[in-house]
Amino acid sequence: MVWRVSVTLAPSPARRTSAPTAPRRRTRILALPEARWALASTVAFLLAFPLDLAGFSAWLYGPLYVIAYAAGGWEPALEGLRALREKSLDVDLLMIVAALGAAAIGQVLDGGLLIVIFATSGALEALATARTADSVRGLLDLAPTTATRLPADGSAEETVPTGELAVGDMVLVRPGERIGADGQVLEGESEADQATITGEPLPVPKAPGDEVFAGTLNGTGALRVRVTRDPADSVIARIVSLVEEASRTKAPTQLFIEKVEQRYAVGIVVATLAVFGVPLAFGEDLTAALLRAMTFMIVASPCAVVLATMPPLLSAIANAGRHGVLVKSAVAMERLGEIDTAALDKTGTLTEGTPEVTSVRPLPGSGLDEDALLALAASAEHPSEHPLARAVVAAAGARGLRVAAAEDFAALPGRGVRATVEGRVVTVGRPGESEETADDGDGEGTTVLVSRDRRPVGTLTLADRLRHDAPAAVSALTAVTGASPVLLTGDNARAAARVATDTGITDVRAGLLPQDKVEAVQGLQDGGRKVLFVGDGVNDAPALAAAHSGVAMGRAGSDLALETADAVVVRDELGAIPAVVRLSRAARRLVVQNLVIAGVCIAVLVVWDLVGHLPLPLGVAGHEGSTVLVGLNGLRLLRESAWGRATGA
């Protein structure tokens, strides 16, 4: 049984407010039958436990134990019987037999605890599977269900389901609509918010010849688009496919665990039958042989081995959670400690994912200083809802500047804005072209030209803001893994190079679509590396799934990224990522210690039972004592000092 805990977070209001987001689909915990049965088993056990310890009549607490056994054990028992029909044996059935065997010789409490543990783990695994499926299905809803198709014969437009679109069809995309299929712009100019696909923080201008993607949001202009891919093969659909395919690549680890469980279960069953049958064949009393066999079953039970692994990992999960990192399962926590290479997304991960004004440059002879130029631009941009416009207005507000009222405001699709401010015509746009955005030529960011009465008066430069802790986090990841992180981004090369320079990253790969990020991650792993990928968007989900471990930034992360990742940094503190890796490695060391302790104790008790005569109370005490010992050892990672050591504090 593999423990998996699915954590679904409600992200804070997205910075890129115009970006389409997948509708949230959440399977309620109690909607799962596994969860209902586990809850019933746990409640019955918790009611019976104090009555048992207090010495009440068995007629009072006995029925509660029966309910706990039945509610929590019937499904694993059925699975075990199905496995038997397929000529295999798993640990689930072994634990049910061990629990019943313990009850048969009076150790009802021990058996009930085993039942509750396995029922709970099964419910958590079912929840993880359901939540991931919810997220993938929700992603498909990013693409609209209908599109406006323009018939080739020039007849009236028609509204059709997007699934009926074919390559070569022409569709009309009106302002504010989501694009229904991957295609190429034939007519019109606009901008598209495609952060969900490429991770670019700003809307991208679209003109004839440019590519557009299904599910992205059209801006203020109308576009005529020729469909170039079947809707089933769109980038959004391929993202879903990549997530599912990459998730399946983790199956070999699960198969290895199942093989270990199979061999262990078969070995214990065979050994128990031998412990019972051999002495009986040589004349030993039936009751004595049965008692010895049940004692063997109890002391050979893998409870101590299970607890040898879970407490350190769960303690590490709890400690990380207190410090803003939610690790979804013990398996995920263990895998985090194995990574030796980090790959990082740019927008929303190393950067804030929102533009800010980085420089204000009045032109000589304009008669304006920085504040006057910024106030003039903010006055013209104030009516606009474009992200750059909001950044300019916010910068003016931060300086306490007066923003004058604008009249005759006009925003041309894919171009600059124009407005009359205090009787003078002010435009903000691309230098020389009056378009809304432009690269300034040195990789610093995005530059816009401010003109007054057709005379240039200055420029503003805007850039995606780097997180304050990004350089330190990159340095810490380098120290933890022994290799410099790799930057994987869908943004342009110059923007990526600027962030890489500011953070000390040397390996930069820009202009990547989701499948390109997956190929980059797989290429590193094919070279023998175990990659930790850190991202936040829908476009990062396939790489998060393909990587050895995936961490999502939680505040503005997409639902799919949050569901796909192994861990979520809730407060977007990059410094927590190398810390949780160190904490995972500490947990792995404790796991090894506990496995040694558990293995030695089980071996001693088993040998004692086989060679000598191990009294049942002493066997139970030894078994439970080793279980408590490894449990307490693992709980050491709950201490605050454990996180302090992980952060180097």
N, C-alpha and C positions, 0 to 999 in steps of 0.2 A: 504493500500500500504506500503510495507516494503522497506526502502531504503537500497540498497546494492551497494557498489562501488567495482568493481573488479580491483585490482592492479597487473599488471604483470611486474616483474623486470627482466632485463637481468643480470644474475649473473656475477660477475667478473670471470676472468679465474680461473678455479677450481684448487685447490691445488693438488688434486689427479687426475693428468692429464690423467691417463690411464683408469679412471673409465668411463664406458659407461654412456651417458646421453640421456635422452629422446629427440627426435626431437621436436623442438619448433613449436607448432601450435598456431597461434594467429588469432582469429576472429577480423577483422577490425571493428571499431565502426560503421562506416557508412554502413557496410554490413548488419546491423540489421535494419529492417523496423521501429522498435520503435524509434531508434536513429534518423533516417531521418525525421520522422514525428515530433519528439520533437524539432529538430533543426529548421525545417520550422516554427513551432509554436513560438519558442523563437525569431527568427529573425523578424518575422512579428510583434510580440508584442513590441520588442525593437524599431522598426521603428515607430510604431503607438504611443507609449507612449510619446515621446517628442512633437510630433505634437499635441496630445491631450492637454498636459499641456500648450503649447504655444497658444492655442486658435484658431488653424486653423479650417477650415471648416470640418465638419464631413464627407463630401463627399471625403475628402483627406485621413483622417486616418480611416474612417469607414471600407473600404474594407480590410485594413490591420488587423483590429480586427477580421473581419469575417474569414480571412485566419488563424489567430492565434487560434480562437475557433475551426474551422473545422479541422485543421491539428492536434492539440493536443487533441481534444475531441472526435473524432469519434471512436477511438479504445476503450477508457474507456467506452464510451456510448454503444458500441456493447457488451463489456464484461458485463456491467450492465444489458443489455437486455437479454443476455443469462442467467444471474443469475436469472432474473425475471421469465424466462421460467422454471427454476428449482426451483421456489418458494423460492428464497432467494434474499436478497438485500444487496449490499455492499456500502461502503463509496465512492467508485469511482463514482457510479451512482448518489449518493447524491450530490457530489461535482459538477458534470456536471449540475444537476438540479439547484443547488445553483448559479452556474455561469450564467446559462441562466436566472434564476430569477433575478439576479442582473442586467443583461443586460436589461431585460424587464422593469425595473423601472429606467433605466438610469445610473446604476453603471457598465458601460462596463469595466472600468479599473480594478475594483475588480474582476469581473468574469474572465477577461483575465489572471490575475495573478494566480488565482486558476488553470486555465487550464494549464498554463506553468509549474507550480510546479508539477502537477500530471503527465504530459507528460514526464518531465525530470526524475522523479523518476522511471517511468516505463521503460525508456530506460536504466537507470543504472542497474536496476534489470535484464533486459534481457542480458546486457553485462556481468554481474557477472556469470549468468548461462552458457553463451556461453564459457567464458574463462575457467571455471572449467571443462566443458566437453572437451575442447581442451586439457587441461593438462592430463586428465585421458586417452584420446585416445592416446596421445603421449607416455605415459608410456608403453602402450602395444607394442610400437615399439622398446623398449629396447631389447626384444627377437628377434633373427634373424628370417628371414622368411623361410630360408632353413637350412637343416642339412645334413651331410654326414652319411648315414646309411650303416652299414656293415651287409649284409645278413647272416643268421645263417648257410647257406649251404657253406659258404666260397667263393661264387662267387664275382664278382667285386663290389666294393662299388658303391653306387648310391646317387645322390643328390635328396632329397625329401623335400616338404614343411613341416615345423615343425608341422603343424596341423595334418599331417598324422602319426606322430610318435605315437607308442602305448607302454604301459608298457611292459618291457621286451626287447624292441629293443636295439641294440647296435649302438652307434654313435661314429664317429671319430671326435675329436676336435683338429684341428691343432694349432700351435703356433699363438697367436695374434687373434684368432677367438673368437667370443662370443659363449657361450654355449647355445645350442638350447633347452634344456629341463632339468628339475630337474632330478638328477640321482645319481648313485654311480660309482666311478672310479673303473674300473676293471684292467686296465693296464696303465702304464706310470706314470711319475712324472712331476709335473709342479707347478705353483702357480696361484691363481685366485684372481683377484681384485673384491671383493664382497662387497665393501663399500655401494653399492646401496641397499643391502639386510640386512646386519648385522650392518653396520656402522663402521666396523673395518677399521682403517686408512691405514693398510699395506696389501699387497697381502698375501694370506694365502697359505702355502704349501699344495699341493694335492698329495696324493699317493693312491695306491689301498686300497679300503675300505672307503675312504673319500666321503662325500656328496658334490655335486656341484649344483648350482642353475642356472636356465635359465636366460639369460640376463647378466650374469657376464662375465668378460673378462679373457680368458685364457692367461697364460704367455708364457714362452719360450719352453715349452715341449708339446709333443703330448699326448693326453689322449684318452683312449677308455672308454666310459661311458655307463652303462646300464641305460635306462630310468626307473625311479621308479614312476613317476607321469604323468598322462595325461597332455599334454600342457595346457588344459583348467583349470587344477587344480594346476598349478605351483605357486610358491611363488609370482612371479610378478603378475599373474592373480588374486591371492587372495588379494594382496595389493589393486588392483583396486576395487575389490568387497568390501573390508573392508572400503575403502574411501567412496564409494557410500552408503553403508549401514549405516555407522556412520553419514554421512551427513543427511540421512533421519531421524535419531533419533532426530534431532532438530525440526522436524515438529510439535510436540505438542505445542511448543511456538507459532509457526505461526498459528496453529489452534485456540489457545486462542485469538490471536489478531483478527483473522477473526470473531470470535464469538462476540467480543466487537464491532467491526465495524458493524456487522449485526444488533445487538440490537440497537446501537446508530442510525444507518440509519433508521431503522424501526420507532424508537421513534420520530425522527425529522419529518419524512414524515407524520406520523399520527398526530403529534402535529400541523404541518403546515396546514394540511387539516382541523383540528378542529378549528384553529385560523381563517381560512377563512370561514368555513361553519357555525359555531355556530352563530357568529354575523349576518351573512347573513340571517340565519333562523329567527332571531329576528328583521329583518327589516332594518338592516344597509345597507347603500349604497354599491353597488357592487365595485365601485372603492376604497372606503375607506376600505372595507374588504380585497380586494386584496392587497392594500398597506400595511395594517397591517400584512397580511400573509407573504408578501415578506420581510418586515422588520424583522419579526420573523425568516425567513429562513436565512437572512444575519447575524443577531446577534447570532443565534444558530449555525452558521457554525463553524466547528471545526478548522478553520485556526489558531486561537490563541493557541488551544491545540496542533496542529501539530508543530507550531513554539515554543511552550513551551519546546518541546523535542529536536527539531533539532538544534537550535543555540548553546546550550551548548555542545552538542556532536560533532557537526561539528567544533566548535571552538577548542575543545580539540583535534580533529583529525588534524586540521591545525597546532596547536602548537606542537603536537607530531611530525608531519611531518617536521617541521623546525629543529627539533633536532634528525632526523634520524630514526624515527619510523613511518612507514606507516600503519595506521589502516584502514581497507578496508571499513568499513561502520559504521553508527551510531549504528546499532545493536551490531556490534562487540565491539565498544568502551564501550557501556553500559555493556556488559557481562564481560569485563575485570575487571570492578569494583566489580563484584560479587564473584570473586575467593577467596578461602580460603586455597588452597593447591597448591604448585608448584611441577611439575615433570619435570626433566631436562634430556635431552640426554647428552652423554659425548662427543663423537668425533665430532668436528666441532661446538660444542655448548659451553661446558665448556673448551674445548681444541681447539687448532688451527687446528687440523686435519692433521698435517704434522709432521714427525719425526725430531728431532734435536739431535745432539750429546750432552749428558749431562755429560759424564765423559770419560777421557782417562787415562788408567792405564798400564804403562809399567811393565813388569814382571822383578823381580830381576835377574840380570845377563844378561839381554838382551842388555845392553849397549846403550839403547835408552831413551831419555827423552820424555815428553808428545808431544812436537811439532814434534820430529822425528818420533814417532810412528804414529801420525795422518797423517803426510805427506806421510809415507810409505803406509798406508792403502788407502789414497786418490789416490795415484798413481795407485794402483792396481784396484781401483773401478772406476777410471775416465771414462773408455769406457762404463761402465754399465749404463743402464737407470732405474735400480731398485730404488724405493724411498729411501731405506736405503743408496744406493751408492750415490745418489744425496745429501743426508744429510751429509755424510762424506766429500764429495768434497766441499760442501758449508762451512762446519766447518773449513776445511783447508784454504779455501779462506778468511774466516773472520779473521783468524789469520795471513794472509799474507804469508803463507807457500809456498814454491816452490813445485810444483807437477811434478815429473819426468815423462817422457814418458814411457808408458807401451808397452811391446811387447808380442806376443804370448798370447793375452788375450783369456780366455775361461770362459764361464758361463754355468754351468750344470743346467738343469731345476730343480728348487726346491732346489738347492744346492748352495755352495759358488762360489766365483770367484777366478780365478787363472791367474796370469800374471807374466811376467819377468820384473823386475824393476832394472835397472842398473846392469844387469847380474845375479841377484839373483831371485829365484822363491818365489813369495809372494802369500799367500792365505788368504782369509777372509771368515770365515764361522762359523758354530756352533762348540763350543768347543767339541773336541773329535770326531766330525762327519763330519767336513768341510761343514756343511750346512750353509745356509745364515743367519738364524735367530735363536735366542734361548732366553728363559727367563733366567734372571740371578739368579733366585731363591729367590729374596727378594722383588719382585714386583716393582723394580725401573724402569724397562723398558725392552728393548731388548738388549741382549749382543752378540757381535760377537768377535771371536778370530782371531787375526792377527798372521800369522806364516811366517817365512822367512827360506827358505831352509828346510822346514818341522819342524822347531823348533819354538814353540810358543814364541812370543816376547811381547805380550800384549793383552789387551781387550779394546773394545770400547762399551759404553752403550748409547743407543739411546732411546728416549721416546717422546711421543706425548706432545707437549708443552702446558702447562696450560695457558689460557688467563690471562693476568695480572690483570684484574678486576673481575675474577671469585669469589675469596673469599669474596670480598666486596659485590658483587651482591647477592651471596647466603645469606649473613648476612642480607642484605636489604630485600630480599624476605621473610626471616624468620620473620623479624619485621613487614612487611606488612600483611602477612597472619596469623601470630600467630602460625605457624607450620614449622618445618624444611623441606626443599624440599626433594623430593625423586629422586634418581639417577636411570634412566632406560637406559640401554645400551646393545648393542649386543656384545660389546667387552668382553674380558676375565675377570674373577673375580679379579685377582690381579691388572690389570691395572685400573679397576674400583675402587678398594679399595684405590689405591694410589691417584687418583683424589679426592675421597671422603675425605680422610684424609687431603689433602691440602686445601680443600674448607670448611671443617666443616660439611659435610653431613654424617648423621648416617644411613639412610635407603638406602641401595644399592642393586639393583637387576641387575645382569649381565647375559651375554649369552642369551639375549632375541631376538627372531625373531620378525618381525613386529606384528604378531598376539598376541605375548606375551606382547608386550607393550600396545596393545589395551586392553587386559585382565587386565593388571595392572591398567590402567587408569579407566576402567569400575569398577574394584573392589573398588577403592577409592571412585568413585562416587556412587556406590551402598551403601557405608557406610555413605552417606549423605554429602560428600565433593563436592565442586565445583572446578575442577582441571584446572589449567593453565599448558599446556604442551609446552615446548620449545625444538625445534629440527631443523635440517637442511637438512636431507637427504630424499631420496625416501622412505627408510625404516621407517621414522618418520611420513610420511603422514597419515597413518591410525590413529595413536594416536593423531595427530593434529586435525583430523576430529572428533574423538570420544570425545575429551576433551571438557569441558565447554567453554574454550577459548584456542586457539593455537597461538603461536608466532614462526615465522621462522627466522633463522639467514640468512641475505640476501646476503652476499658477495659470498659464495660458495654454497648457498642453491640450491637444485634441483628445477626444474620447478614445479613439483607436490607439493613439500613442500610449495613453495611460493604461489601457487594458493590455497592450502587447508587451510593454516593458516589464522587466523583472522587479524593478524598484522605481519609486517616484520621489523626486526631491520636492516636497510640498512647498517649501519657502523659497525655492529657486536659489539656494545657496550652493554655488559650485564647489566651495571648499568642503562640503559634506560628502562629496563623491569619493575623493581619496580616503577620507576618514572611514567611510563604510567599507571600503575595500580592506583597509587595515583591520577593522573590526571583524570582518569575515575571516581573515587569515588567523586572527586570534581564536575565533570559534572553531576553525578547522583543527588548530593545535589541541584544543580541549577535547574535540571529538576523538582524536587519536588517543589521548590520555584515557578517556572514558572507555573506549573500545578495549584497550589493554586491561583496565581494571575489570570490566564486565567479562571479558574473555577468560581471564585468570580465575575469577570467582566461579563462573559456570563450569570451567574445566575441573576445578578442585571439587566442587559439589558433585559433579557427574561421576568423577573417578571414585570419590568416597562412596557414592551410592552403589556403584558397580562392584567395587573391590571389597568394601566393608559393609557396614549397616548404618546408613544415614537415617537417623530418626526424622520423621516427617516434620515435627515442629522446628528442628534445627535446620532442615532443608528449606522450609519456608522462611525462617529467620535469615538464613544466609542469602537466599534469593532476593528477598525484599530488602535486606540490608545493603546488598550490592547495588540494587536499584536506587535506593535512597542516596547512597554515596555518590554514584555518578550523576544523579540529579542535582545534588547540592554543588558538586564540582562545576557543573554546567551553568548554574545560576550565578556564578561569580561575574559573568559578563553583564549582569543587571546593574552593577555598581557604576556610579557616575565616573569613577576613576578610569573605567574601561574606555569610555568615550574620550576622556582627556588624553589617555595614551594614544588613542587612534588619531587624534587631531594634533598630537605633538605638544599639547598644552601642559 
